[in-house]
Amino acid sequence: MRFSVLLRSTFMALALASFATLPACSKKSDAAKDTEVTAENIAAEDALTEQYEPATVTWAVKPDGHVQARIKAPDGEPIENGVAGTLTVKPVQKDATPVKAKLAFDAKAGLYTADIPKLEADLTEVSYELDVKGKPVKGAMHLPKGGTKELVATAKVTADIKIPEGKKGPNGGIIQVAGDDLLEIVADQKSGETRVYILDDDFKPMPVGKHKVKIGVVASGPDAIELSPEPKGLFFTGKLNVKANPTKLTVAFWDEDEPEPVVVLCGWHPGTVIVVGGGPVVVMPLFVAVAWTPVVVVGAPPVIVVGHKGKGKGHWKWKHKGGPGVKIHIH
């Protein structure tokens, strides 16, 4: 499930405390009321910043598809000319048709802007190819319906839930909190097979139940897939074409009875620069040499009845159907 009643309240309380203009995830049409983004405040307006060799780019993408970008030279000076670029938009769904848009400089705002289709898919891939004074800058983002602001809001909430440093999943994969759930995301180096497991408090897999999951990766290029439950419902599985550890891994995860997914940019914290070049590049250890072993599954899919509380630790109380309640406490 995405949110219990109490966890949903906690999410909104924390998010609204951080920035009063945040619309609820189910009311993204209110985004038009946001403060106008300018060259001076774009970094504070719930944006993603990516560092490349030729330039650093800060992106703010709104639910209505309005894109704004601040581009700076390695010395920190804004670049207001000599940049041309194209954005390609593709929803992560079957038979999606890519749409292109040109990036142009808006002298009034002091930012580069473009207008792409409204973000209506659960996850939308927005890739870009820029020419910055003759040097290429290529990358991609995987965005929820709420745009970059929603990614920031979710990251602020999940940042309060601490997982032991260096902790890996039972298959050696990445552990990530997504709403009420704890996930392991892992892929096989050789085949590209990718799996997502739902974990319990002991980091053991549980049945996936009626959940859904999509992932987007950015490595040598972008790739995104929707995973399917394996026949016994022990994990989700799919196959990525990219087989290199990504600089960005985005996960959309939700219960099929919930209208909207939780979308998280794994391992990212608001205000952190994603280094793709011009410095030490940090990659997500998604691809490992796995020997898939029989999965030990605990209990049944949980129904969450008490939400996250406290600061710096995650607290859940999970009640299994047909069984006693199980308290979850991640240190």
PyMOL commands that set and color helices and strands:
alter all, ss='L'
color gray80, all
select helices_A, chain A and resi 5-18+28-33+42-44+147-158
alter helices_A, ss='H'
color red, helices_A
select strands_A, chain A and resi 48-51+56-61+66-72+83-91+99-106+111-115+124-132+135-143+174-178+181-188+193-199+205-206+211-218+222-229+236-239+248-255+262-265+274-275+287-288+302-306+314-320+325-330
alter strands_A, ss='S'
color yellow, strands_A
deselect
rebuild
show_as cartoon
